[in-house]
Amino acid sequence: MRTLLALLMIAAAAPALGQDSGTPKKKKVIRLDALTVEGKIQKPQAFYILQRSNLNFEELNKPESFVPKVVQSVDKQPF
């Protein structure tokens, strides 16, 4: 079945491949004038100096307990 279908497709395409219009095609020529660009390419020159961050990890280890604040929030009325 597949081979029959393939043969039919080839037979149908063969006449289309051999067709020629008989008239020569005219070539279209586009001529452009030369364009000269003169100048210098400037490279951006910029840099940043950032100060070092002062990391303070001492604030993470607070001796203060937050348990009393949690207990107070539970004891209060919600609305």
N, CA, C and O atoms as a printed pandas DataFrame, in Angstrom:
     atom_number atom_name residue_name chain_id  residue_number  x_coord  y_coord  z_coord
0              1         N          MET        A               1    0.830   -1.200    0.000
1              2        CA          MET        A               1    0.000    0.000    0.000
2              3         C          MET        A               1    0.874    1.263    0.000
3              4         O          MET        A               1    0.616    2.221   -0.728
4              5         N          ARG        A               2    1.921    1.229    0.847
5              6        CA          ARG        A               2    2.800    2.397    0.918
6              7         C          ARG        A               2    3.575    2.593   -0.384
7              8         O          ARG        A               2    3.763    3.719   -0.845
8              9         N          THR        A               3    4.015    1.497   -0.960
9             10        CA          THR        A               3    4.786    1.625   -2.201
10            11         C          THR        A               3    3.911    2.158   -3.326
11            12         O          THR        A               3    4.371    2.945   -4.153
12            13         N          LEU        A               4    2.648    1.731   -3.361
13            14        CA          LEU        A               4    1.729    2.237   -4.377
14            15         C          LEU        A               4    1.505    3.733   -4.214
15            16         O          LEU        A               4    1.485    4.482   -5.192
16            17         N          LEU        A               5    1.338    4.161   -2.958
17            18        CA          LEU        A               5    1.151    5.583   -2.674
18            19         C          LEU        A               5    2.387    6.386   -3.057
19            20         O          LEU        A               5    2.270    7.481   -3.607
20            21         N          ALA        A               6    3.573    5.849   -2.771
21            22        CA          ALA        A               6    4.816    6.531   -3.119
22            23         C          ALA        A               6    4.970    6.647   -4.628
23            24         O          ALA        A               6    5.398    7.686   -5.130
24            25         N          LEU        A               7    4.623    5.580   -5.361
25            26        CA          LEU        A               7    4.719    5.629   -6.820
26            27         C          LEU        A               7    3.748    6.640   -7.415
27            28         O          LEU        A               7    4.088    7.335   -8.373
28            29         N          LEU        A               8    2.551    6.730   -6.862
29            30        CA          LEU        A               8    1.585    7.710   -7.348
30            31         C          LEU        A               8    2.063    9.141   -7.105
31            32         O          LEU        A               8    1.879   10.019   -7.947
32            33         N          MET        A               9    2.674    9.360   -5.954
33            34        CA          MET        A               9    3.180   10.711   -5.647
34            35         C          MET        A               9    4.319   11.083   -6.595
35            36         O          MET        A               9    4.398   12.225   -7.048
36            37         N          ILE        A              10    5.201   10.126   -6.897
37            38        CA          ILE        A              10    6.318   10.412   -7.800
38            39         C          ILE        A              10    5.796   10.665   -9.213
39            40         O          ILE        A              10    6.281   11.558   -9.908
40            41         N          ALA        A              11    4.808    9.876   -9.635
41            42        CA          ALA        A              11    4.259   10.045  -10.977
42            43         C          ALA        A              11    3.548   11.389  -11.118
43            44         O          ALA        A              11    3.601   12.009  -12.180
44            45         N          ALA        A              12    2.889   11.838  -10.062
45            46        CA          ALA        A              12    2.183   13.113  -10.119
46            47         C          ALA        A              12    3.159   14.284  -10.108
47            48         O          ALA        A              12    2.871   15.331  -10.687
48            49         N          ALA        A              13    4.308   14.120   -9.457
49            50        CA          ALA        A              13    5.273   15.211   -9.344
50            51         C          ALA        A              13    6.181   15.304  -10.566
51            52         O          ALA        A              13    6.747   16.368  -10.817
52            53         N          ALA        A              14    6.337   14.237  -11.325
53            54        CA          ALA        A              14    7.262   14.223  -12.456
54            55         C          ALA        A              14    6.925   15.265  -13.516
55            56         O          ALA        A              14    7.838   15.959  -13.963
56            57         N          PRO        A              15    5.653   15.425  -13.954
57            58        CA          PRO        A              15    5.374   16.451  -14.960
58            59         C          PRO        A              15    5.641   17.867  -14.448
59            60         O          PRO        A              15    6.034   18.742  -15.220
60            61         N          ALA        A              16    5.435   18.089  -13.181
61            62        CA          ALA        A              16    5.664   19.427  -12.632
62            63         C          ALA        A              16    7.139   19.775  -12.634
63            64         O          ALA        A              16    7.497   20.943  -12.782
64            65         N          LEU        A              17    8.004   18.780  -12.473
65            66        CA          LEU        A              17    9.442   19.042  -12.465
66            67         C          LEU        A              17    9.962   19.395  -13.848
67            68         O          LEU        A              17   10.897   20.186  -13.978
68            69         N          GLY        A              18    9.370   18.819  -14.872
69            70        CA          GLY        A              18    9.875   19.025  -16.212
70            71         C          GLY        A              18    9.310   20.238  -16.914
71            72         O          GLY        A              18    9.720   20.528  -18.038
72            73         N          GLN        A              19    8.411   20.943  -16.318
73            74        CA          GLN        A              19    7.795   22.077  -16.994
74            75         C          GLN        A              19    8.772   23.239  -17.092
75            76         O          GLN        A              19    9.545   23.499  -16.170
76            77         N          ASP        A              20    8.727   23.925  -18.215
77            78        CA          ASP        A              20    9.541   25.108  -18.433
78            79         C          ASP        A              20    8.639   26.156  -19.064
79            80         O          ASP        A              20    7.842   25.840  -19.947
80            81         N          SER        A              21    8.756   27.365  -18.630
81            82        CA          SER        A              21    7.868   28.404  -19.141
82            83         C          SER        A              21    8.205   28.782  -20.583
83            84         O          SER        A              21    7.358   29.336  -21.284
84            85         N          GLY        A              22    9.420   28.493  -21.034
85            86        CA          GLY        A              22    9.777   28.773  -22.413
86            87         C          GLY        A              22   10.345   30.167  -22.611
87            88         O          GLY        A              22   11.030   30.395  -23.608
88            89         N          THR        A              23   10.099   31.100  -21.723
89            90        CA          THR        A              23   10.626   32.451  -21.853
90            91         C          THR        A              23   11.734   32.650  -20.840
91            92         O          THR        A              23   11.600   32.261  -19.680
92            93         N          PRO        A              24   12.822   33.252  -21.273
93            94        CA          PRO        A              24   13.917   33.475  -20.320
94            95         C          PRO        A              24   13.508   34.532  -19.287
95            96         O          PRO        A              24   12.844   35.515  -19.614
96            97         N          LYS        A              25   13.908   34.313  -18.071
97            98        CA          LYS        A              25   13.587   35.256  -16.990
98            99         C          LYS        A              25   14.557   36.431  -17.046
99           100         O          LYS        A              25   15.752   36.248  -17.278
100          101         N          LYS        A              26   14.042   37.620  -16.835
101          102        CA          LYS        A              26   14.886   38.810  -16.806
102          103         C          LYS        A              26   15.484   38.940  -15.414
103          104         O          LYS        A              26   14.794   38.800  -14.405
104          105         N          LYS        A              27   16.768   39.206  -15.387
105          106        CA          LYS        A              27   17.437   39.403  -14.114
106          107         C          LYS        A              27   17.266   40.842  -13.671
107          108         O          LYS        A              27   17.369   41.767  -14.476
108          109         N          LYS        A              28   17.012   41.021  -12.418
109          110        CA          LYS        A              28   16.843   42.358  -11.868
110          111         C          LYS        A              28   18.156   42.756  -11.189
111          112         O          LYS        A              28   18.653   42.043  -10.317
112          113         N          VAL        A              29   18.698   43.869  -11.585
113          114        CA          VAL        A              29   19.967   44.343  -11.051
114          115         C          VAL        A              29   19.707   45.586  -10.213
115          116         O          VAL        A              29   19.077   46.540  -10.671
116          117         N          ILE        A              30   20.192   45.562   -8.997
117          118        CA          ILE        A              30   20.078   46.725   -8.110
118          119         C          ILE        A              30   21.486   47.203   -7.812
119          120         O          ILE        A              30   22.309   46.448   -7.293
120          121         N          ARG        A              31   21.759   48.438   -8.136
121          122        CA          ARG        A              31   23.082   49.006   -7.879
122          123         C          ARG        A              31   22.993   50.019   -6.756
123          124         O          ARG        A              31   22.149   50.914   -6.767
124          125         N          LEU        A              32   23.860   49.864   -5.809
125          126        CA          LEU        A              32   23.902   50.762   -4.664
126          127         C          LEU        A              32   25.209   51.528   -4.679
127          128         O          LEU        A              32   26.262   50.965   -4.978
128          129         N          ASP        A              33   25.145   52.809   -4.356
129          130        CA          ASP        A              33   26.355   53.610   -4.265
130          131         C          ASP        A              33   27.094   53.259   -2.985
131          132         O          ASP        A              33   26.490   52.826   -2.004
132          133         N          ALA        A              34   28.402   53.449   -3.006
133          134        CA          ALA        A              34   29.219   53.157   -1.837
134          135         C          ALA        A              34   28.960   54.198   -0.750
135          136         O          ALA        A              34   28.779   55.381   -1.036
136          137         N          LEU        A              35   28.945   53.753    0.455
137          138        CA          LEU        A              35   28.715   54.629    1.592
138          139         C          LEU        A              35   29.930   54.526    2.502
139          140         O          LEU        A              35   30.257   53.445    2.990
140          141         N          THR        A              36   30.592   55.645    2.728
141          142        CA          THR        A              36   31.787   55.659    3.551
142          143         C          THR        A              36   31.473   56.338    4.875
143          144         O          THR        A              36   30.966   57.459    4.907
144          145         N          VAL        A              37   31.779   55.649    5.962
145          146        CA          VAL        A              37   31.571   56.195    7.305
146          147         C          VAL        A              37   32.939   56.327    7.942
147          148         O          VAL        A              37   33.688   55.356    8.048
148          149         N          GLU        A              38   33.255   57.540    8.364
149          150        CA          GLU        A              38   34.555   57.784    8.980
150          151         C          GLU        A              38   34.350   58.215   10.423
151          152         O          GLU        A              38   33.380   58.898   10.752
152          153         N          GLY        A              39   35.266   57.812   11.267
153          154        CA          GLY        A              39   35.193   58.201   12.667
154          155         C          GLY        A              39   35.928   57.196   13.541
155          156         O          GLY        A              39   36.520   56.231   13.057
156          157         N          LYS        A              40   35.873   57.450   14.818
157          158        CA          LYS        A              40   36.517   56.570   15.784
158          159         C          LYS        A              40   35.440   55.914   16.635
159          160         O          LYS        A              40   34.424   56.523   16.973
160          161         N          ILE        A              41   35.686   54.695   16.959
161          162        CA          ILE        A              41   34.782   53.983   17.861
162          163         C          ILE        A              41   35.286   54.206   19.275
163          164         O          ILE        A              41   36.417   53.857   19.611
164          165         N          GLN        A              42   34.440   54.784   20.082
165          166        CA          GLN        A              42   34.831   55.052   21.460
166          167         C          GLN        A              42   34.381   53.906   22.350
167          168         O          GLN        A              42   33.235   53.461   22.290
168          169         N          LYS        A              43   35.290   53.446   23.162
169          170        CA          LYS        A              43   34.963   52.398   24.117
170          171         C          LYS        A              43   34.590   53.067   25.435
171          172         O          LYS        A              43   35.268   53.998   25.870
172          173         N          PRO        A              44   33.538   52.613   26.062
173          174        CA          PRO        A              44   33.183   53.199   27.360
174          175         C          PRO        A              44   34.221   52.832   28.411
175          176         O          PRO        A              44   34.640   51.680   28.521
176          177         N          GLN        A              45   34.623   53.830   29.174
177          178        CA          GLN        A              45   35.607   53.599   30.220
178          179         C          GLN        A              45   34.973   54.011   31.542
179          180         O          GLN        A              45   34.918   55.191   31.887
180          181         N          ALA        A              46   34.510   53.033   32.250
181          182        CA          ALA        A              46   33.887   53.299   33.543
182          183         C          ALA        A              46   34.159   52.124   34.463
183          184         O          ALA        A              46   34.201   50.974   34.026
184          185         N          PHE        A              47   34.341   52.418   35.719
185          186        CA          PHE        A              47   34.477   51.359   36.713
186          187         C          PHE        A              47   33.963   51.891   38.039
187          188         O          PHE        A              47   33.913   53.099   38.270
188          189         N          TYR        A              48   33.594   50.987   38.878
189          190        CA          TYR        A              48   33.030   51.344   40.178
190          191         C          TYR        A              48   33.914   50.783   41.281
191          192         O          TYR        A              48   34.465   49.688   41.166
192          193         N          ILE        A              49   34.035   51.544   42.332
193          194        CA          ILE        A              49   34.735   51.077   43.521
194          195         C          ILE        A              49   33.698   51.022   44.634
195          196         O          ILE        A              49   33.169   52.046   45.066
196          197         N          LEU        A              50   33.424   49.818   45.081
197          198        CA          LEU        A              50   32.454   49.633   46.153
198          199         C          LEU        A              50   33.175   49.337   47.446
199          200         O          LEU        A              50   34.153   48.590   47.470
200          201         N          GLN        A              51   32.689   49.923   48.511
201          202        CA          GLN        A              51   33.293   49.659   49.808
202          203         C          GLN        A              51   32.900   48.265   50.270
203          204         O          GLN        A              51   31.844   47.743   49.911
204          205         N          ARG        A              52   33.763   47.689   51.061
205          206        CA          ARG        A              52   33.453   46.380   51.616
206          207         C          ARG        A              52   32.297   46.493   52.591
207          208         O          ARG        A              52   32.173   47.473   53.326
208          209         N          SER        A              53   31.472   45.495   52.584
209          210        CA          SER        A              53   30.359   45.469   53.526
210          211         C          SER        A              53   30.872   45.070   54.896
211          212         O          SER        A              53   31.707   44.175   55.026
212          213         N          ASN        A              54   30.371   45.732   55.897
213          214        CA          ASN        A              54   30.729   45.395   57.261
214          215         C          ASN        A              54   29.655   44.466   57.799
215          216         O          ASN        A              54   28.598   44.916   58.241
216          217         N          LEU        A              55   29.927   43.185   57.761
217          218        CA          LEU        A              55   28.958   42.200   58.215
218          219         C          LEU        A              55   29.032   42.086   59.734
219          220         O          LEU        A              55   30.094   41.858   60.313
220          221         N          ASN        A              56   27.894   42.250   60.344
221          222        CA          ASN        A              56   27.824   42.205   61.797
222          223         C          ASN        A              56   26.919   41.040   62.188
223          224         O          ASN        A              56   25.694   41.160   62.172
224          225         N          PHE        A              57   27.537   39.913   62.539
225          226        CA          PHE        A              57   26.779   38.736   62.927
226          227         C          PHE        A              57   26.445   38.722   64.413
227          228         O          PHE        A              57   25.745   37.823   64.879
228          229         N          GLU        A              58   26.927   39.685   65.148
229          230        CA          GLU        A              58   26.674   39.713   66.589
230          231         C          GLU        A              58   25.202   39.957   66.888
231          232         O          GLU        A              58   24.709   39.512   67.924
232          233         N          GLU        A              59   24.492   40.648   66.014
233          234        CA          GLU        A              59   23.091   40.931   66.245
234          235         C          GLU        A              59   22.228   39.679   66.120
235          236         O          GLU        A              59   21.103   39.658   66.621
236          237         N          LEU        A              60   22.727   38.644   65.466
237          238        CA          LEU        A              60   21.963   37.416   65.329
238          239         C          LEU        A              60   21.922   36.609   66.622
239          240         O          LEU        A              60   20.982   35.845   66.840
240          241         N          ASN        A              61   22.899   36.763   67.457
241          242        CA          ASN        A              61   22.967   36.026   68.722
242          243         C          ASN        A              61   22.546   36.930   69.876
243          244         O          ASN        A              61   23.379   37.322   70.693
244          245         N          LYS        A              62   21.282   37.256   69.947
245          246        CA          LYS        A              62   20.794   38.125   71.021
246          247         C          LYS        A              62   20.512   37.288   72.267
247          248         O          LYS        A              62   19.930   36.207   72.180
248          249         N          PRO        A              63   20.923   37.789   73.405
249          250        CA          PRO        A              63   20.667   37.040   74.644
250          251         C          PRO        A              63   19.210   37.179   75.119
251          252         O          PRO        A              63   18.773   36.443   76.004
252          253         N          GLU        A              64   18.485   38.097   74.545
253          254        CA          GLU        A              64   17.111   38.353   74.970
254          255         C          GLU        A              64   16.198   37.212   74.505
255          256         O          GLU        A              64   16.300   36.754   73.367
256          257         N          SER        A              65   15.321   36.766   75.377
257          258        CA          SER        A              65   14.389   35.698   75.048
258          259         C          SER        A              65   13.095   36.312   74.509
259          260         O          SER        A              65   12.639   37.345   75.000
260          261         N          PHE        A              66   12.520   35.681   73.516
261          262        CA          PHE        A              66   11.286   36.190   72.947
262          263         C          PHE        A              66   10.074   35.406   73.450
263          264         O          PHE        A              66    8.955   35.675   73.015
264          265         N          VAL        A              67   10.263   34.464   74.338
265          266        CA          VAL        A              67    9.164   33.646   74.853
266          267         C          VAL        A              67    8.125   34.495   75.579
267          268         O          VAL        A              67    6.935   34.259   75.371
268          269         N          PRO        A              68    8.490   35.471   76.421
269          270        CA          PRO        A              68    7.461   36.280   77.095
270          271         C          PRO        A              68    6.569   37.041   76.112
271          272         O          PRO        A              68    5.375   37.204   76.365
272          273         N          LYS        A              69    7.124   37.500   75.012
273          274        CA          LYS        A              69    6.319   38.215   74.015
274          275         C          LYS        A              69    5.324   37.273   73.334
275          276         O          LYS        A              69    4.207   37.679   73.013
276          277         N          VAL        A              70    5.719   36.039   73.117
277          278        CA          VAL        A              70    4.815   35.058   72.520
278          279         C          VAL        A              70    3.674   34.749   73.474
279          280         O          VAL        A              70    2.521   34.631   73.059
280          281         N          VAL        A              71    3.996   34.618   74.747
281          282        CA          VAL        A              71    2.960   34.325   75.747
282          283         C          VAL        A              71    1.982   35.480   75.856
283          284         O          VAL        A              71    0.780   35.255   75.988
284          285         N          GLN        A              72    2.470   36.713   75.803
285          286        CA          GLN        A              72    1.582   37.873   75.854
286          287         C          GLN        A              72    0.655   37.926   74.640
287          288         O          GLN        A              72   -0.521   38.268   74.773
288          289         N          SER        A              73    1.159   37.602   73.499
289          290        CA          SER        A              73    0.320   37.647   72.295
290          291         C          SER        A              73   -0.765   36.583   72.327
291          292         O          SER        A              73   -1.835   36.786   71.753
292          293         N          VAL        A              74   -0.516   35.445   72.987
293          294        CA          VAL        A              74   -1.516   34.394   73.096
294          295         C          VAL        A              74   -2.582   34.779   74.099
295          296         O          VAL        A              74   -3.751   34.439   73.915
296          297         N          ASP        A              75   -2.209   35.476   75.146
297          298        CA          ASP        A              75   -3.163   35.860   76.182
298          299         C          ASP        A              75   -4.115   36.962   75.744
299          300         O          ASP        A              75   -5.209   37.065   76.299
300          301         N          LYS        A              76   -3.747   37.787   74.778
301          302        CA          LYS        A              76   -4.590   38.893   74.336
302          303         C          LYS        A              76   -5.771   38.397   73.521
303          304         O          LYS        A              76   -5.718   37.324   72.921
304          305         N          GLN        A              77   -6.841   39.189   73.504
305          306        CA          GLN        A              77   -7.998   38.882   72.684
306          307         C          GLN        A              77   -7.653   39.153   71.218
307          308         O          GLN        A              77   -6.972   40.135   70.921
308          309         N          PRO        A              78   -8.111   38.300   70.300
309          310        CA          PRO        A              78   -7.722   38.509   68.912
310          311         C          PRO        A              78   -8.351   39.732   68.263
311          312         O          PRO        A              78   -7.729   40.362   67.408
312          313         N          PHE        A              79   -9.606   40.089   68.664
313          314        CA          PHE        A              79  -10.271   41.227   68.017
314          315         C          PHE        A              79  -10.807   42.183   69.028
315          316         O          PHE        A              79  -11.398   43.199   68.664
